[in-house]
Every structure is written in structure tokens, then in C-alpha cells.
Amino acid sequence: MIRLQLSQTISLQQKLAPQLIQSLRLLQMPTLELEQLIQQELELNPLLEIDEDPDGELEEETSEEEREESDEEEEESEGEALEELEFEEADLDKKDQFDENDWDHYLNESGYASPPQEFDPNIEDWDNDGVVVRSLEDLLLEQLTLTDLSEEERGTAHYIIGNIDEDGFFCSPVEEVADVLGVEVEDVERVLAVIQTFDPSGVGARDLRECLMIQLRELGLEQGRVMDIVRDYLDDLINRRYPKITRGLGLSKEELKEAEEVIASLNPKPNVEAEPAVNLNHVIPDLEVQKVGDEFVVSLTDRNVPSLRVSPIYRTLLSGSEKSGKEAKKFVVDKLNAARWFISAIHQRRTTMLNVMRCIVHNQIEFFKRGTGHLKPMVLQEVADKVEMHVSTISRVSNGKYVQTPYGVFQLKYFFDGGLSTDGGEDISAKTVKEKIKKLIHEENTHSPLSDQKIANILKEEGIDIARRTVAKYRVQLNINLARMRKAL
């Protein structure tokens, strides 16, 4: 038999307040998301409004009569106004909790405006209206209307076009299409051959070999060594097995090189040029670093973020008149607390971002002076110690934020990187080493490309202690092929 009993236990728990959670959210938000959140708060909180003149003084909107009434209430008050504006039910009957002077104080202290030096007012705002791009399917269906195919064949053509992927390749076996539509395989092949004559050249091919062969036929190169290489030796060409091709077709190196140049001019993905990928996720930098004289100045690019203030139209609800009930007063106080905290959180976000970026500029001063090849190793804890913040705060600031520098736009995380040691006892960033590897491969002799071991030896001569496997790892991260795959005729 189960026995029920009551017991008391003591435990210590650490929980984040809702306001702290929201503050962390604000800190992690990019500028574009912050703009959307501000618009949402403006709709939800009637005490928040856009300050059209953040540098101007707030107009006095109360009459002399209201001022006198408020002064009388202030004289009768026995307590002090709540500093944090916390409002409980028991406080609603106390007229001295809010008076006009307190209201004016909070109104004057609650404004938020971007400092004028943070941005150039002459720069026009940028709006993205998007780009209208016709899909490959629409383009093919339009060309289908110009053919003399029968109704049944058009139905087959619609099915085939619907199974052409974003690169322009037909991705379903013809046998499967014939089985689904209840037609002969030969009929599907015939309709597919018609579609393969459409633009873009090579569309409807089932693999790379067929795609290149279609393009060669349209160029009038259906006969010749180029077609022979694509049809019979494409894998060998891709893997740079040149001797096998020259022996098999009886070609000289010069003839093979000419054929390779023709093949290289073809489009391996038919739809790349016809339907370019339009990236609407444009990167809008959150920060900007500009060189002014001999110094680097950090500023925020939040010119589209509106300045906020607490709306003065609600001050009459806190005047202490009998017309305003308890519920109305509590509503105003709750919204006033939320508005003041939201404005303060935006201030704190801006200050934190500027402090972190200034510390990054100080630590990576050689990068901002000389470019990407001079990045130093830096970790989050190093910045956290200098700005006296927790490392998780630095991580939130750097996550998803971008900065405009004299050398381009970089994510803040780009500046945090491990490093390698040099013979001189200094540390060098891994990104700097990657840049050196990339430069060495770019300048190498394509007839005798550098192996990973040769690159490691060259870097060791420059004083960078690096192993061959580390070079291979960095090369893979840079999407660079093996030396054998980089070899040219």
C-alpha cells in the first residue's frame, strides 16, 4: 500500500528573470532583427513612441491648472516615489507614488537616440526591393508552347520538366517516367530529346557527360577529338590521367590541351547562367571601422533604428485625479516600466557592441592597418577580460554580427581564431596561415603544383612550425584540390 506524506526541502536554484532573458536576446540580435523588434514593441506598448527630435527638449504639455493640482498632491504625499516604478495593488491608493515631477523626470531620462557622430547623415538609406527572376520551369514551359508535340507528348513533356532539378539535369529514369505515365520508353526518349534542344544549352541531360555532349553538338563539334574525349575519356580528363588519353586517341599534348580548353568553356550546370542564385539574405554590417587620421574609429550602423521615448500623452493618467482608476494606473505603470527597460536595454546593447569592437580593433590593429594576412590569434576570453564582461556575453555579441572594415565585410567571429607558433616565439593566426597557403598555391607552377609537404617546408622556412597534415586540413577547408588535381598540361 502506497503511503502519502508531506515533507519540506530546501534548495537553491538560479533562474533568469524574463527581463534578463530579453536583454540577452537584444544583445544577440543583428541590427535588422532589432528594427523588427522595435516596430513590434511600438505596436504592443502604447507608452513607446518614435522620437522625431531626439536632440530637442520635450515640450511641456500640461496646463497651469494641472501643475497646481500636481503640486498640491506632492505636498500631501508622505512617501517617496518608487525608484524602479514597481507597482503593487496596495500602492494604488497612495497618491504620492507618482506626481508630475516624477513623471517629467522619467520622461526626460527615458529618451534614446543614436549619437550624431555614430553615422553619416548624408548617407541614404538602402532599401531592398528584391529581384524578379524567372524560374527554369517557366522558361522551359514557354519554349514547349512553340513545339509541334501532340497533346499526349506535351503531357509527357510537362512531367519531364517537373523532374528537372535546379541545376538543369533530368533526375528521373526514363523507364520510371514511362511506367508512371503508361507510355513507351521510346516515347519518353523522343520527348526528352526535344526538351534537350531548349535553352539553356545542355538542359535535360541525365549526367555531366550527356550535358557536355549536347553542348558540343549545338556548337557543331559532334565529330572530332573533343567529342571523343567527352564520350570515352571524361573520367580520365577529370582525374588528370593525360597519358591514358593521349595513348588511347593518339593525340599530342598540344592537341589535348586545345581540346581541354574547349571542354573547359562548356557549362557543367546548364541552369547556372540562365537562373543565377539570387541571395536575398544580404549582409548589412552592424558595425563600421573607419580610419580617421592615424586612428580607427568604431561606429554603429544603426541609422535605420528609430530613436525612442516615452509618450507624454499618458501623464494625465498619473495626475492623481479621481477619474483615473486603479486598473488604468496599473496598466500605465506596467507599460512605463516595460518602456523604460526596453530603451535602457537598447542603450546597453549599443554600448556593449562598441566596447567589444573597440577591443577587437585594439588587439587586431595590424589587421586593420595591413590587411587579412596579419591577423593575430585571439580568443573570446581575452576580450572578455579586457571589457570586464562574461565570455558568454562576448559570444552573443560576436554571433551573427558583421563589421565593415577597409578590407571588406567580416563577421565578428572572424577575428577570434587559434594560432600556431613561430620560431621567433610569436603566435600567428590560423587564418593568416591559410592566406599564406592560398597565396602559395595561387602562385605555383601549374605544371608542377606544390604538394602539401612542399608547402609545409616553405612555411617552415618562413619560421612557421606546421605539419603536413595541418597543411592538408587547411587546404581542404579552403576547398583547394590535391596537387595531382591541380596539374595542368
NUMAR-339454 format. One record per residue (C-alpha): residue number from 1; residue in one letter; x, y, z. Coordinates in Angstrom, 1 decimal, m for minus. Example, Ala and Ser with C-alpha at 12.3 -4.5 7.8 and 13.67 -1.06 7.14 Angstrom:
2
{1; "A"; {12.3; m4.5; 7.8}} {2; "S"; {13.7; m1.1; 7.1}} 
***
This chain:
489
{1; "M"; {0.0; 0.0; 0.0}} {2; "I"; {1.4; 3.4; m1.0}} {3; "R"; {1.7; 5.8; 1.8}} {4; "L"; {1.5; 9.6; 1.2}} {5; "Q"; {3.4; 12.0; 3.3}} {6; "L"; {4.3; 15.7; 3.2}} {7; "S"; {7.9; 16.8; 3.6}} {8; "Q"; {9.8; 20.1; 3.3}} {9; "T"; {13.0; 20.5; 1.5}} {10; "I"; {15.3; 23.5; 1.0}} {11; "S"; {17.0; 24.0; m2.4}} {12; "L"; {18.9; 26.8; m4.1}} {13; "Q"; {18.0; 27.5; m7.7}} {14; "Q"; {19.3; 30.1; m10.1}} {15; "K"; {16.8; 31.4; m12.6}} {16; "L"; {17.0; 34.1; m15.2}} {17; "A"; {14.4; 36.9; m14.9}} {18; "P"; {12.3; 37.5; m18.0}} {19; "Q"; {13.8; 40.9; m18.5}} {20; "L"; {17.4; 39.4; m18.4}} {21; "I"; {16.4; 36.8; m21.0}} {22; "Q"; {15.0; 39.6; m23.2}} {23; "S"; {18.2; 41.6; m22.7}} {24; "L"; {20.3; 38.7; m23.8}} {25; "R"; {18.1; 38.3; m26.9}} {26; "L"; {18.6; 42.0; m27.7}} {27; "L"; {22.3; 41.6; m27.4}} {28; "Q"; {22.4; 38.7; m29.8}} {29; "M"; {20.1; 40.3; m32.4}} {30; "P"; {21.6; 41.7; m35.6}} {31; "T"; {20.5; 45.3; m36.4}} {32; "L"; {17.8; 44.2; m38.9}} {33; "E"; {16.1; 42.0; m36.3}} {34; "L"; {16.4; 44.8; m33.8}} {35; "E"; {14.5; 47.1; m36.1}} {36; "Q"; {11.7; 44.5; m36.4}} {37; "L"; {11.5; 44.0; m32.7}} {38; "I"; {11.3; 47.8; m32.1}} {39; "Q"; {8.4; 48.0; m34.5}} {40; "Q"; {6.7; 45.2; m32.7}} {41; "E"; {7.2; 46.9; m29.3}} {42; "L"; {5.8; 50.1; m30.7}} {43; "E"; {2.6; 48.3; m31.6}} {44; "L"; {2.3; 46.5; m28.3}} {45; "N"; {3.4; 49.2; m25.9}} {46; "P"; {1.3; 52.5; m26.2}} {47; "L"; {3.8; 54.3; m24.0}} {48; "L"; {6.6; 53.9; m26.5}} {49; "E"; {6.8; 56.2; m29.5}} {50; "I"; {9.4; 57.3; m32.0}} {51; "D"; {11.3; 60.5; m31.0}} {52; "E"; {11.4; 62.6; m34.2}} {53; "D"; {13.7; 65.1; m32.5}} {54; "P"; {15.9; 63.1; m30.1}} {55; "D"; {18.2; 66.1; m29.5}} {56; "G"; {15.4; 68.5; m28.8}} {57; "E"; {13.7; 69.2; m25.5}} {58; "L"; {10.4; 67.6; m24.6}} {59; "E"; {7.5; 70.0; m24.9}} {60; "E"; {5.6; 70.8; m21.8}} {61; "E"; {2.1; 69.6; m22.4}} {62; "T"; {0.4; 70.2; m19.0}} {63; "S"; {m1.6; 73.2; m18.2}} {64; "E"; {m1.0; 75.5; m15.3}} {65; "E"; {m4.1; 74.1; m13.6}} {66; "E"; {m2.7; 70.5; m13.9}} {67; "R"; {0.6; 71.7; m12.5}} {68; "E"; {m1.1; 73.3; m9.5}} {69; "E"; {m3.1; 70.2; m8.8}} {70; "S"; {0.0; 68.1; m9.0}} {71; "D"; {1.9; 70.4; m6.7}} {72; "E"; {m0.8; 70.1; m4.1}} {73; "E"; {m0.7; 66.3; m4.3}} {74; "E"; {3.1; 66.4; m3.9}} {75; "E"; {2.8; 68.4; m0.7}} {76; "E"; {0.3; 65.9; 0.7}} {77; "S"; {2.4; 62.9; m0.1}} {78; "E"; {4.1; 61.0; 2.8}} {79; "G"; {6.3; 58.5; 0.9}} {80; "E"; {8.9; 58.7; m1.8}} {81; "A"; {8.3; 57.6; m5.4}} {82; "L"; {9.3; 54.1; m6.2}} {83; "E"; {12.7; 54.2; m7.9}} {84; "E"; {12.1; 51.2; m10.1}} {85; "L"; {8.4; 52.1; m10.7}} {86; "E"; {7.2; 48.7; m9.3}} {87; "F"; {3.5; 48.9; m8.7}} {88; "E"; {1.6; 46.7; m6.3}} {89; "E"; {m2.1; 46.7; m5.5}} {90; "A"; {m1.6; 48.2; m2.1}} {91; "D"; {0.2; 51.1; m3.6}} {92; "L"; {m2.6; 52.2; m5.9}} {93; "D"; {m4.4; 54.2; m3.1}} {94; "K"; {m1.2; 56.2; m2.4}} {95; "K"; {m1.4; 59.5; m4.3}} {96; "D"; {2.2; 60.2; m3.6}} {97; "Q"; {3.6; 57.3; m5.6}} {98; "F"; {3.5; 59.3; m8.8}} {99; "D"; {3.4; 63.1; m9.3}} {100; "E"; {4.1; 65.4; m12.3}} {101; "N"; {7.7; 66.0; m11.2}} {102; "D"; {8.4; 62.3; m11.1}} {103; "W"; {6.7; 61.8; m14.5}} {104; "D"; {8.8; 64.6; m16.0}} {105; "H"; {11.9; 63.1; m14.5}} {106; "Y"; {11.3; 59.7; m16.1}} {107; "L"; {10.3; 61.2; m19.4}} {108; "N"; {13.5; 63.2; m19.6}} {109; "E"; {15.6; 60.2; m18.5}} {110; "S"; {14.0; 57.7; m20.9}} {111; "G"; {14.9; 59.1; m24.2}} {112; "Y"; {17.1; 57.1; m26.6}} {113; "A"; {18.8; 58.5; m29.6}} {114; "S"; {21.8; 57.5; m31.7}} {115; "P"; {24.6; 59.9; m31.1}} {116; "P"; {25.1; 62.1; m34.2}} {117; "Q"; {28.7; 61.0; m34.6}} {118; "E"; {27.7; 57.4; m34.9}} {119; "F"; {26.7; 57.7; m38.6}} {120; "D"; {26.9; 60.0; m41.6}} {121; "P"; {23.5; 61.7; m42.1}} {122; "N"; {24.3; 62.3; m45.7}} {123; "I"; {24.3; 58.5; m46.5}} {124; "E"; {21.0; 57.5; m48.0}} {125; "D"; {19.1; 54.5; m46.6}} {126; "W"; {19.3; 51.4; m48.6}} {127; "D"; {16.1; 49.5; m49.5}} {128; "N"; {16.0; 46.0; m50.9}} {129; "D"; {13.1; 45.7; m53.4}} {130; "G"; {14.2; 42.2; m54.3}} {131; "V"; {14.9; 40.8; m57.8}} {132; "V"; {12.4; 39.2; m60.0}} {133; "V"; {13.9; 36.1; m61.6}} {134; "R"; {12.0; 33.7; m63.9}} {135; "S"; {12.3; 30.1; m62.9}} {136; "L"; {13.8; 27.4; m65.2}} {137; "E"; {10.5; 25.6; m65.3}} {138; "D"; {8.7; 28.7; m66.6}} {139; "L"; {11.3; 29.2; m69.3}} {140; "L"; {11.0; 25.6; m70.4}} {141; "L"; {7.2; 25.6; m70.4}} {142; "E"; {7.3; 28.8; m72.5}} {143; "Q"; {9.5; 27.1; m75.1}} {144; "L"; {7.3; 24.0; m75.0}} {145; "T"; {4.4; 26.0; m76.5}} {146; "L"; {6.5; 26.6; m79.6}} {147; "T"; {6.9; 22.9; m80.4}} {148; "D"; {4.6; 20.8; m82.6}} {149; "L"; {4.3; 18.0; m80.0}} {150; "S"; {0.9; 16.3; m79.6}} {151; "E"; {m1.3; 16.6; m76.5}} {152; "E"; {m0.1; 13.3; m75.2}} {153; "E"; {3.5; 14.2; m75.8}} {154; "R"; {3.0; 17.6; m74.1}} {155; "G"; {1.8; 15.8; m71.0}} {156; "T"; {5.0; 13.8; m71.0}} {157; "A"; {7.0; 16.9; m71.5}} {158; "H"; {5.3; 18.6; m68.5}} {159; "Y"; {6.2; 15.6; m66.4}} {160; "I"; {9.8; 15.6; m67.6}} {161; "I"; {10.2; 19.4; m67.0}} {162; "G"; {8.8; 18.9; m63.5}} {163; "N"; {11.6; 16.5; m62.8}} {164; "I"; {14.4; 18.7; m63.9}} {165; "D"; {16.4; 19.9; m60.9}} {166; "E"; {17.7; 23.4; m60.1}} {167; "D"; {21.0; 22.7; m62.0}} {168; "G"; {19.1; 21.8; m65.2}} {169; "F"; {19.5; 18.0; m65.0}} {170; "F"; {16.7; 15.4; m65.6}} {171; "C"; {16.8; 13.4; m62.4}} {172; "S"; {14.3; 10.5; m63.1}} {173; "P"; {15.0; 7.4; m65.1}} {174; "V"; {13.0; 7.3; m68.4}} {175; "E"; {11.7; 3.8; m67.5}} {176; "E"; {10.2; 5.2; m64.4}} {177; "V"; {8.5; 8.1; m66.3}} {178; "A"; {7.2; 5.6; m68.9}} {179; "D"; {5.8; 3.4; m66.1}} {180; "V"; {4.1; 6.3; m64.3}} {181; "L"; {2.5; 7.8; m67.5}} {182; "G"; {1.7; 4.5; m69.1}} {183; "V"; {3.6; 5.2; m72.3}} {184; "E"; {6.5; 3.6; m74.1}} {185; "V"; {10.1; 4.3; m73.1}} {186; "E"; {10.8; 5.3; m76.7}} {187; "D"; {8.1; 8.0; m76.5}} {188; "V"; {9.7; 9.4; m73.3}} {189; "E"; {13.2; 9.4; m75.0}} {190; "R"; {11.8; 11.2; m78.0}} {191; "V"; {10.1; 13.9; m75.9}} {192; "L"; {13.3; 14.3; m73.8}} {193; "A"; {15.3; 14.7; m76.9}} {194; "V"; {13.1; 17.7; m77.9}} {195; "I"; {13.5; 19.3; m74.4}} {196; "Q"; {17.3; 18.9; m74.7}} {197; "T"; {17.2; 21.3; m77.6}} {198; "F"; {15.7; 24.1; m75.4}} {199; "D"; {17.7; 26.9; m73.8}} {200; "P"; {19.8; 26.9; m71.7}} {201; "S"; {22.1; 24.6; m73.6}} {202; "G"; {22.5; 21.2; m72.0}} {203; "V"; {19.2; 21.3; m70.1}} {204; "G"; {17.5; 18.0; m69.6}} {205; "A"; {20.8; 16.0; m69.6}} {206; "R"; {20.9; 13.0; m67.3}} {207; "D"; {24.6; 13.4; m66.3}} {208; "L"; {27.6; 15.6; m66.9}} {209; "R"; {28.7; 13.6; m70.0}} {210; "E"; {25.4; 13.9; m71.8}} {211; "C"; {25.3; 17.6; m70.8}} {212; "L"; {28.6; 18.3; m72.4}} {213; "M"; {27.8; 16.3; m75.5}} {214; "I"; {24.6; 18.2; m76.0}} {215; "Q"; {26.5; 21.5; m75.9}} {216; "L"; {29.2; 20.2; m78.3}} {217; "R"; {26.5; 19.1; m80.8}} {218; "E"; {25.0; 22.6; m80.7}} {219; "L"; {28.5; 24.0; m81.4}} {220; "G"; {28.8; 21.8; m84.4}} {221; "L"; {31.5; 19.7; m82.8}} {222; "E"; {29.6; 16.4; m82.9}} {223; "Q"; {32.6; 14.8; m84.7}} {224; "G"; {36.2; 15.1; m83.6}} {225; "R"; {38.6; 14.5; m80.8}} {226; "V"; {36.7; 16.8; m78.3}} {227; "M"; {33.6; 14.7; m78.6}} {228; "D"; {35.7; 11.5; m78.3}} {229; "I"; {37.3; 12.7; m75.1}} {230; "V"; {33.9; 13.6; m73.5}} {231; "R"; {32.3; 10.4; m74.6}} {232; "D"; {35.1; 7.9; m73.9}} {233; "Y"; {37.6; 9.6; m71.6}} {234; "L"; {35.8; 12.1; m69.4}} {235; "D"; {36.6; 10.4; m66.1}} {236; "D"; {40.3; 10.3; m67.1}} {237; "L"; {40.2; 14.0; m68.0}} {238; "I"; {38.7; 14.9; m64.7}} {239; "N"; {41.3; 12.9; m62.8}} {240; "R"; {44.2; 14.3; m64.9}} {241; "R"; {45.1; 11.0; m66.4}} {242; "Y"; {46.5; 12.6; m69.5}} {243; "P"; {48.9; 9.9; m70.7}} {244; "K"; {46.0; 7.4; m70.9}} {245; "I"; {44.0; 9.9; m73.1}} {246; "T"; {46.9; 10.7; m75.4}} {247; "R"; {47.8; 7.0; m75.9}} {248; "G"; {44.1; 6.0; m76.4}} {249; "L"; {43.3; 8.7; m79.0}} {250; "G"; {46.8; 9.1; m80.4}} {251; "L"; {46.9; 12.8; m79.5}} {252; "S"; {49.8; 15.1; m78.8}} {253; "K"; {50.0; 17.2; m75.7}} {254; "E"; {49.2; 20.3; m77.7}} {255; "E"; {46.1; 18.7; m79.2}} {256; "L"; {44.9; 17.5; m75.8}} {257; "K"; {45.4; 21.0; m74.4}} {258; "E"; {43.3; 22.6; m77.1}} {259; "A"; {40.6; 20.0; m76.6}} {260; "E"; {40.7; 20.6; m72.8}} {261; "E"; {40.3; 24.4; m73.3}} {262; "V"; {37.1; 23.8; m75.4}} {263; "I"; {35.7; 21.4; m72.8}} {264; "A"; {36.5; 23.9; m70.0}} {265; "S"; {34.5; 26.6; m71.9}} {266; "L"; {31.3; 24.4; m71.6}} {267; "N"; {28.8; 24.8; m68.8}} {268; "P"; {28.8; 21.8; m66.4}} {269; "K"; {25.5; 23.1; m64.9}} {270; "P"; {23.1; 24.3; m67.6}} {271; "N"; {21.0; 26.4; m65.3}} {272; "V"; {23.8; 28.3; m63.6}} {273; "E"; {23.7; 31.2; m66.2}} {274; "A"; {20.0; 31.0; m67.0}} {275; "E"; {18.8; 31.2; m63.4}} {276; "P"; {21.5; 32.6; m61.2}} {277; "A"; {21.0; 32.0; m57.5}} {278; "V"; {19.8; 35.3; m56.0}} {279; "N"; {20.8; 35.7; m52.4}} {280; "L"; {18.3; 37.9; m50.8}} {281; "N"; {19.9; 37.4; m47.4}} {282; "H"; {22.1; 40.5; m47.9}} {283; "V"; {24.6; 41.1; m45.2}} {284; "I"; {24.0; 44.5; m43.5}} {285; "P"; {27.0; 45.4; m41.3}} {286; "D"; {26.1; 46.1; m37.7}} {287; "L"; {29.4; 48.0; m37.1}} {288; "E"; {31.8; 50.0; m39.1}} {289; "V"; {35.5; 50.7; m38.6}} {290; "Q"; {36.9; 53.7; m40.4}} {291; "K"; {40.4; 55.2; m40.4}} {292; "V"; {40.3; 58.9; m39.4}} {293; "G"; {43.8; 60.3; m39.4}} {294; "D"; {46.0; 57.8; m37.6}} {295; "E"; {43.2; 56.3; m35.6}} {296; "F"; {40.5; 53.7; m36.3}} {297; "V"; {37.0; 54.9; m35.3}} {298; "V"; {34.3; 52.3; m34.4}} {299; "S"; {30.7; 53.3; m35.0}} {300; "L"; {27.3; 51.5; m35.2}} {301; "T"; {25.4; 51.4; m38.5}} {302; "D"; {22.0; 51.6; m36.8}} {303; "R"; {20.8; 54.7; m38.7}} {304; "N"; {17.6; 52.9; m39.5}} {305; "V"; {16.9; 52.1; m35.8}} {306; "P"; {14.4; 54.8; m34.6}} {307; "S"; {15.0; 56.8; m31.6}} {308; "L"; {12.5; 56.0; m28.8}} {309; "R"; {11.0; 57.9; m25.9}} {310; "V"; {8.1; 57.5; m23.5}} {311; "S"; {5.0; 59.1; m24.8}} {312; "P"; {3.8; 62.2; m22.8}} {313; "I"; {0.1; 61.7; m23.6}} {314; "Y"; {m0.3; 59.4; m20.7}} {315; "R"; {0.8; 61.7; m17.9}} {316; "T"; {m2.7; 62.7; m17.2}} {317; "L"; {m3.5; 59.1; m16.1}} {318; "L"; {m1.0; 59.6; m13.3}} {319; "S"; {m2.0; 63.0; m12.1}} {320; "G"; {m3.9; 61.6; m9.2}} {321; "S"; {m7.4; 62.7; m10.3}} {322; "E"; {m10.3; 60.5; m9.3}} {323; "K"; {m11.2; 60.0; m13.0}} {324; "S"; {m8.3; 57.5; m13.3}} {325; "G"; {m9.0; 54.2; m11.7}} {326; "K"; {m6.6; 51.6; m10.2}} {327; "E"; {m6.6; 49.4; m13.3}} {328; "A"; {m5.8; 52.4; m15.5}} {329; "K"; {m2.9; 53.4; m13.3}} {330; "K"; {m1.5; 49.9; m13.0}} {331; "F"; {m1.7; 49.5; m16.8}} {332; "V"; {0.3; 52.7; m17.3}} {333; "V"; {2.9; 51.8; m14.7}} {334; "D"; {3.4; 48.3; m16.2}} {335; "K"; {3.8; 49.7; m19.7}} {336; "L"; {6.0; 52.5; m18.3}} {337; "N"; {8.4; 50.0; m16.6}} {338; "A"; {8.5; 48.0; m19.8}} {339; "A"; {9.2; 51.0; m22.0}} {340; "R"; {12.0; 52.3; m19.7}} {341; "W"; {13.6; 48.9; m19.5}} {342; "F"; {13.4; 48.4; m23.3}} {343; "I"; {15.0; 51.7; m24.0}} {344; "S"; {17.7; 51.0; m21.4}} {345; "A"; {18.4; 47.6; m22.9}} {346; "I"; {18.9; 49.1; m26.3}} {347; "H"; {21.4; 51.6; m24.8}} {348; "Q"; {23.2; 48.7; m23.1}} {349; "R"; {23.3; 46.7; m26.3}} {350; "R"; {24.9; 49.6; m28.2}} {351; "T"; {27.4; 50.3; m25.5}} {352; "T"; {28.4; 46.6; m25.2}} {353; "M"; {28.8; 46.2; m29.0}} {354; "L"; {31.0; 49.3; m29.3}} {355; "N"; {33.2; 48.3; m26.3}} {356; "V"; {33.7; 44.8; m27.8}} {357; "M"; {34.5; 46.1; m31.3}} {358; "R"; {37.0; 48.7; m29.9}} {359; "C"; {38.8; 45.9; m28.0}} {360; "I"; {38.9; 43.8; m31.2}} {361; "V"; {40.4; 46.7; m33.1}} {362; "H"; {43.0; 47.3; m30.4}} {363; "N"; {44.0; 43.6; m30.4}} {364; "Q"; {44.0; 43.2; m34.2}} {365; "I"; {45.5; 46.6; m35.0}} {366; "E"; {47.9; 45.1; m37.6}} {367; "F"; {44.9; 43.6; m39.4}} {368; "F"; {43.2; 47.0; m39.8}} {369; "K"; {46.5; 48.6; m40.8}} {370; "R"; {47.8; 46.0; m43.2}} {371; "G"; {45.1; 43.5; m44.2}} {372; "T"; {43.9; 39.9; m43.8}} {373; "G"; {47.4; 38.4; m43.8}} {374; "H"; {48.2; 40.0; m40.4}} {375; "L"; {45.5; 38.5; m38.2}} {376; "K"; {46.7; 37.6; m34.7}} {377; "P"; {45.4; 34.7; m32.6}} {378; "M"; {42.6; 35.9; m30.2}} {379; "V"; {40.1; 34.1; m28.1}} {380; "L"; {36.8; 35.2; m26.5}} {381; "Q"; {38.2; 35.1; m23.0}} {382; "E"; {40.9; 37.6; m23.9}} {383; "V"; {38.3; 40.2; m25.0}} {384; "A"; {36.0; 39.3; m22.0}} {385; "D"; {38.8; 40.1; m19.6}} {386; "K"; {39.6; 43.5; m21.1}} {387; "V"; {36.0; 44.7; m21.3}} {388; "E"; {35.2; 43.1; m17.9}} {389; "M"; {32.3; 41.0; m19.2}} {390; "H"; {31.4; 37.3; m19.1}} {391; "V"; {32.7; 35.3; m22.1}} {392; "S"; {29.2; 34.2; m22.9}} {393; "T"; {28.3; 37.9; m23.4}} {394; "I"; {31.2; 38.3; m25.9}} {395; "S"; {30.0; 35.2; m27.7}} {396; "R"; {26.5; 36.7; m28.0}} {397; "V"; {27.9; 40.0; m29.3}} {398; "S"; {30.0; 38.3; m32.0}} {399; "N"; {27.4; 35.8; m33.1}} {400; "G"; {25.7; 36.9; m36.3}} {401; "K"; {27.2; 40.4; m36.3}} {402; "Y"; {29.2; 41.8; m39.1}} {403; "V"; {31.6; 44.8; m39.4}} {404; "Q"; {32.5; 46.9; m42.3}} {405; "T"; {36.3; 47.3; m42.5}} {406; "P"; {38.7; 49.0; m45.0}} {407; "Y"; {39.3; 45.4; m46.3}} {408; "G"; {35.7; 44.3; m46.7}} {409; "V"; {32.8; 43.0; m44.5}} {410; "F"; {33.7; 40.4; m41.9}} {411; "Q"; {31.8; 38.5; m39.3}} {412; "L"; {33.0; 39.4; m35.8}} {413; "K"; {33.8; 35.7; m35.2}} {414; "Y"; {36.4; 36.0; m38.0}} {415; "F"; {38.7; 37.9; m35.6}} {416; "F"; {38.6; 35.1; m33.0}} {417; "D"; {40.9; 32.3; m34.0}} {418; "G"; {43.5; 29.9; m32.7}} {419; "G"; {47.1; 30.1; m33.9}} {420; "L"; {50.4; 28.5; m34.5}} {421; "S"; {53.8; 29.3; m33.0}} {422; "T"; {56.7; 30.7; m35.0}} {423; "D"; {60.5; 30.4; m34.5}} {424; "G"; {60.5; 33.9; m33.1}} {425; "G"; {58.3; 32.9; m30.2}} {426; "E"; {55.3; 34.9; m31.6}} {427; "D"; {51.9; 33.4; m32.4}} {428; "I"; {50.3; 33.6; m35.8}} {429; "S"; {46.6; 33.2; m36.6}} {430; "A"; {45.4; 30.1; m38.4}} {431; "K"; {43.6; 32.3; m40.8}} {432; "T"; {46.8; 34.1; m41.6}} {433; "V"; {48.4; 30.7; m42.3}} {434; "K"; {45.5; 29.8; m44.6}} {435; "E"; {46.0; 33.0; m46.5}} {436; "K"; {49.7; 32.1; m47.0}} {437; "I"; {48.8; 28.6; m48.2}} {438; "K"; {46.2; 30.1; m50.6}} {439; "K"; {48.8; 32.6; m52.0}} {440; "L"; {51.4; 29.9; m52.4}} {441; "I"; {49.0; 27.7; m54.4}} {442; "H"; {47.8; 30.7; m56.5}} {443; "E"; {51.4; 31.5; m57.5}} {444; "E"; {52.6; 27.9; m58.0}} {445; "N"; {53.7; 26.4; m61.3}} {446; "T"; {50.6; 24.6; m62.6}} {447; "H"; {52.8; 22.2; m64.5}} {448; "S"; {54.4; 21.2; m61.2}} {449; "P"; {52.0; 22.1; m58.4}} {450; "L"; {53.1; 22.2; m54.8}} {451; "S"; {52.4; 19.2; m52.6}} {452; "D"; {51.2; 19.5; m49.0}} {453; "Q"; {54.7; 18.6; m47.8}} {454; "K"; {56.4; 21.2; m50.0}} {455; "I"; {54.0; 23.8; m48.7}} {456; "A"; {54.8; 22.8; m45.1}} {457; "N"; {58.5; 23.1; m45.9}} {458; "I"; {58.1; 26.6; m47.4}} {459; "L"; {56.2; 27.7; m44.4}} {460; "K"; {58.8; 26.3; m42.0}} {461; "E"; {61.5; 28.3; m43.9}} {462; "E"; {59.4; 31.4; m43.1}} {463; "G"; {59.5; 30.4; m39.4}} {464; "I"; {56.0; 28.9; m39.2}} {465; "D"; {56.1; 25.5; m37.4}} {466; "I"; {53.4; 23.5; m39.2}} {467; "A"; {52.9; 19.8; m40.1}} {468; "R"; {52.0; 18.4; m43.4}} {469; "R"; {48.6; 17.1; m42.1}} {470; "T"; {47.8; 20.6; m40.9}} {471; "V"; {48.5; 22.0; m44.3}} {472; "A"; {46.2; 19.3; m45.8}} {473; "K"; {43.5; 20.2; m43.3}} {474; "Y"; {43.7; 23.9; m44.1}} {475; "R"; {43.8; 23.2; m47.9}} {476; "V"; {40.6; 21.2; m47.6}} {477; "Q"; {39.0; 24.0; m45.6}} {478; "L"; {39.9; 26.3; m48.4}} {479; "N"; {38.3; 24.0; m51.0}} {480; "I"; {41.5; 23.5; m52.9}} {481; "N"; {42.2; 20.2; m54.7}} {482; "L"; {45.2; 17.9; m54.3}} {483; "A"; {48.4; 18.8; m56.2}} {484; "R"; {47.6; 16.0; m58.7}} {485; "M"; {44.2; 17.5; m59.4}} {486; "R"; {45.8; 21.0; m59.9}} {487; "K"; {48.3; 19.8; m62.5}} {488; "A"; {47.9; 21.3; m66.0}} {489; "L"; {49.3; 20.1; m69.3}} 
***
